[in-house]
């Protein structure tokens, strides 16, 4: 891995979905380099437990937890309002939180299909609300996509899956949206100009807790028993670890995009080896549909309409 700054003292980093998995490991590394870290997630109990684990791993950590539900536009606005009142600039934003392939169609609190609403629209709204603080800190913004984006298609006529729901198709859709958003944010930042830096990254095949989170969502389905959910977590973790890498290694491309002096704006990073499933960070393949400027602009406009958030420095 290319060199990263030896010290991030005086910098503030916000990581979404950071009570476990990739987000937590990203927070651990940033805290170890001296950054003041804001953990965020839906559960206050999990947040306090994550803080304890973080401080055990990094005794000198400057960290706090704030409740943030990316499946609720009201929660996002409240969270952003809190940070604005505190007034501190943000130097790093990791748009990491994600939902993967619940068996049944579920919705956010605002009625959006859960994966598109959380993975993309939630982060779109959060980044837009925080833009003045991000600009104040000349922030590096890293949005987590996935190898699944390679097969993603945006069905603009049915983004909320009201007419057709296939779990992994909708996951791929949300991850393509993440990648389109990161690249379009870079273009708009250059044109505005906004003093921010947008990149994207993916963890390859990393044994993160997104699989267990997915199984937890499926508790709503009578077809999946407690034993089946446990089996899904155990088998999925073993497969991903054997053919991919562990969560600490999976976080490396995310950290590279955030902190490496070699990382470029508008670029996409992932593991280098085995078809980007594992290995040290390197530039990742950007699928052709993520280069589609018309779709990127259309997604941006639709996202503004759906969330009610428009990007401005004031």
C-alpha positions in Angstrom: 0.0 0.0 0.0 1.3 3.5 -0.9 2.2 5.7 2.0 -0.4 7.6 4.0 0.0 10.7 6.1 1.9 10.0 9.3 -0.5 12.2 11.3 -4.0 13.4 10.9 -4.0 15.3 14.1 -6.4 18.3 13.9 -8.5 16.6 11.2 -12.1 15.4 11.7 -13.5 12.3 10.0 -17.1 11.1 9.7 -17.7 7.5 8.8 -21.2 6.2 8.2 -22.1 2.7 9.2 -19.1 2.5 11.5 -20.3 0.4 14.4 -18.8 -2.7 12.8 -17.2 -4.1 9.6 -15.5 -1.9 7.0 -16.7 1.4 8.6 -15.3 0.4 12.0 -11.9 -0.6 10.6 -11.7 2.6 8.6 -12.4 4.5 11.8 -9.7 2.6 13.7 -7.1 3.4 11.1 -8.0 7.1 11.0 -8.1 7.4 14.8 -4.7 5.7 14.9 -3.3 8.4 12.7 -4.6 11.1 15.0 -7.9 12.1 13.4 -10.9 13.0 15.5 -13.4 10.4 14.5 -17.2 10.6 14.4 -18.8 7.1 14.4 -22.4 6.9 13.3 -25.2 4.4 13.0 -28.8 3.7 13.9 -28.3 2.1 17.3 -27.1 4.0 20.3 -26.2 0.7 22.1 -24.1 -0.5 19.2 -22.5 2.9 18.9 -21.4 2.9 22.6 -20.0 -0.6 22.2 -18.1 0.4 19.0 -16.6 3.3 20.9 -15.4 1.0 23.6 -13.8 -1.4 21.0 -12.2 1.6 19.2 -10.7 2.9 22.4 -9.4 -0.5 23.3 -7.7 -0.8 19.8 -6.5 2.9 19.9 -6.2 4.1 23.5 -5.4 7.6 22.4 -8.4 7.8 20.1 -10.4 11.0 20.0 -13.8 9.7 19.1 -17.6 10.1 19.6 -20.7 8.5 18.4 -23.8 10.1 16.9 -27.1 8.5 15.9 -27.6 8.6 12.1 -30.2 6.6 10.2 -29.6 6.8 6.5 -33.0 5.3 5.9 -34.6 8.5 7.2 -34.3 11.9 5.6 -35.4 13.4 8.9 -32.6 11.7 10.8 -30.1 12.8 8.2 -31.3 16.4 8.4 -31.2 16.3 12.3 -27.7 14.9 12.3 -26.4 17.5 9.8 -28.1 20.2 11.8 -26.2 19.0 14.9 -22.9 19.2 13.1 -23.6 22.6 11.7 -24.4 23.9 15.1 -21.1 22.5 16.4 -19.5 24.3 13.4 -16.3 22.2 13.1 -15.0 21.6 9.5 -15.1 18.1 8.2 -11.9 16.9 6.6 -12.9 13.3 5.7 -16.3 11.7 4.9 -16.6 8.0 4.3 -20.0 7.2 2.8 -19.8 3.5 3.8 -23.1 2.4 5.3 -25.0 -0.2 3.2 -27.8 -2.7 3.0 -27.4 -5.8 0.9 -30.2 -7.8 -0.8 -33.0 -8.4 1.8 -35.1 -11.2 0.5 -38.3 -9.1 0.4 -38.8 -5.5 -0.8 -38.5 -3.2 2.2 -38.7 0.5 2.4 -37.1 3.4 4.1 -39.0 5.7 6.4 -39.7 7.9 3.4 -41.0 5.1 1.3 -38.0 4.5 -0.9 -36.8 0.9 -1.7 -34.5 0.2 1.2 -31.2 -0.5 -0.7 -31.5 2.4 -3.2 -32.8 4.7 -0.4 -30.1 3.9 2.1 -27.1 3.1 0.0 -27.5 6.0 -2.5 -30.2 8.5 -1.5 -29.2 8.6 2.1 -25.6 9.4 1.3 -26.6 11.8 -1.4 -28.7 13.7 1.1 -26.1 13.6 3.9 -23.3 14.8 1.6 -25.4 17.7 0.3 -26.5 18.8 3.8 -22.9 18.7 5.0 -21.4 20.4 1.9 -20.5 23.7 3.6 -18.7 21.9 6.4 -16.9 19.7 3.9 -15.9 22.7 1.8 -14.6 24.4 5.0 -12.4 21.4 5.6 -11.4 20.9 1.9 -12.7 17.4 2.6 -11.8 14.1 0.9 -15.1 12.3 0.3 -15.0 8.5 -0.3 -18.1 6.7 -1.4 -18.1 2.9 -1.1 -19.3 1.1 -4.3 -18.9 -2.6 -5.0 -17.9 -5.2 -7.6 -21.6 -5.6 -8.0 -21.7 -2.2 -9.8 -20.3 -4.0 -12.9 -23.6 -5.6 -13.6 -25.7 -2.7 -12.3 -28.5 -1.0 -14.3 -30.5 2.0 -13.3 -34.3 1.4 -14.1 -35.3 5.1 -14.0 -38.9 4.1 -14.5 -39.0 2.0 -11.3 -36.1 3.1 -9.0 -38.2 2.2 -6.0 -38.9 -1.3 -7.2 -42.7 -0.9 -6.9 -43.3 -3.1 -10.0 -40.4 -5.5 -9.8 -38.1 -6.6 -7.0 -35.1 -8.9 -7.3 -32.9 -8.6 -4.3 -29.4 -8.6 -5.9 -30.5 -6.7 -9.0 -31.6 -3.9 -6.7 -28.3 -4.1 -4.7 -26.3 -3.8 -8.0 -28.5 -0.8 -8.9 -27.7 0.9 -5.6 -23.9 0.3 -6.0 -23.9 1.6 -9.5 -25.6 4.7 -8.2 -22.9 5.0 -5.5 -20.2 5.0 -8.2 -22.1 7.4 -10.5 -22.6 9.7 -7.6 -19.0 9.8 -6.6 -17.8 10.5 -10.2 -20.5 13.1 -10.8 -19.7 14.8 -7.5 -16.1 15.2 -8.6 -17.2 16.8 -11.9 -19.5 19.2 -10.2 -16.9 20.1 -7.6 -14.4 21.0 -10.3 -17.0 23.0 -12.2 -18.6 24.9 -9.3 -15.8 25.1 -8.0 -16.2 23.5 -4.5 -13.0 22.8 -2.5 -13.8 19.1 -2.0 -12.3 15.9 -3.4 -14.6 13.0 -4.4 -13.3 9.5 -4.9 -14.9 6.0 -4.9 -13.6 2.7 -3.6 -14.7 -0.9 -3.1 -13.4 -3.6 -0.7 -13.4 -6.5 -3.1 -14.7 -9.7 -1.5 -14.4 -8.7 2.1 -16.0 -10.6 5.0 -17.8 -7.6 6.4 -20.9 -7.5 8.6 -23.1 -6.5 5.6 -24.0 -10.2 5.2 -25.2 -10.5 8.8 -27.0 -7.2 8.6 -28.8 -8.5 5.5 -29.8 -11.7 7.4 -31.1 -9.5 10.2 -33.3 -7.6 7.8 -34.7 -10.9 6.6 -36.2 -11.6 10.0 -39.3 -10.1 8.5 -39.5 -13.1 6.2 -41.1 -16.2 7.5 -39.1 -18.2 4.9 -35.8 -17.6 6.8 -35.5 -19.2 10.2 -33.0 -18.2 12.9 -31.0 -21.3 12.1 -30.9 -20.3 8.4 -29.8 -16.8 9.2 -27.0 -18.1 11.4 -25.9 -20.5 8.6 -26.0 -17.7 6.0 -23.6 -15.6 8.2 -21.3 -18.5 8.9 -21.1 -19.9 5.4 -21.0 -16.4 3.7 -18.1 -15.3 6.0 -16.1 -18.4 5.2 -16.6 -18.1 1.4 -15.7 -14.5 1.4 -12.6 -15.0 3.6 -11.4 -18.0 1.5 -11.9 -16.4 -1.9 -11.5 -12.8 -0.8 -10.0 -11.1 2.2 -10.8 -10.2 5.8 -12.4 -6.9 6.8 -9.1 -5.2 7.8 -7.7 -5.8 4.3 -11.0 -4.9 2.7 -10.8 -1.5 4.3 -7.5 -0.7 2.7 -8.8 0.6 -0.6 -11.3 2.8 1.3 -8.4 4.2 3.4 -6.3 4.6 0.3 -9.0 6.7 -1.4 -9.4 8.8 1.7 -5.8 9.4 2.9 -3.2 8.4 0.3 -1.3 11.3 -1.3 -1.3 9.3 -4.5 -5.1 9.0 -4.6 -6.7 11.1 -7.4 -10.0 13.0 -7.5 -12.6 11.2 -9.6 -10.8 7.9 -9.4 -12.0 4.5 -8.2 -9.9 2.1 -6.0 -10.2 -1.5 -5.1 -8.0 -4.6 -4.4 -5.4 -5.3 -7.1 -5.4 -9.1 -7.4 -7.8 -11.9 -8.4 -10.2 -9.8 -10.5 -10.3 -7.2 -7.7 -11.4 -9.6 -5.1 -8.4 -9.3 -2.8 -4.9 -7.7 -2.6 -3.4 -4.3 -2.0 -5.2 -1.1 -3.2 -4.9 -0.1 -6.9 -7.1 1.7 -9.4 -10.3 -0.3 -10.1 -12.1 -1.0 -13.3 -14.9 1.5 -13.9 -17.7 -0.2 -15.8 -19.0 1.5 -19.0 -22.4 2.4 -17.5 -20.6 4.4 -14.7 -19.0 6.6 -17.4 -22.5 7.5 -18.8 -22.7 11.3 -18.3 -26.3 11.5 -19.2 -27.3 8.9 -16.7 -25.1 10.5 -14.0 -26.8 13.9 -14.6 -30.2 12.2 -14.6 -29.5 10.3 -11.4 -28.4 13.6 -9.8 -31.6 15.4 -10.8 -33.8 12.5 -9.7 -31.9 12.3 -6.4 -32.5 16.0 -5.7 -36.2 15.6 -6.4 -36.6 12.5 -4.2 -34.6 13.8 -1.2 -35.4 17.6 -1.5 -31.6 18.3 -1.1 -29.8 20.6 -3.5 -26.1 21.2 -3.2 -25.0 24.7 -2.3 -22.3 26.2 0.0 -24.8 28.5 1.8 
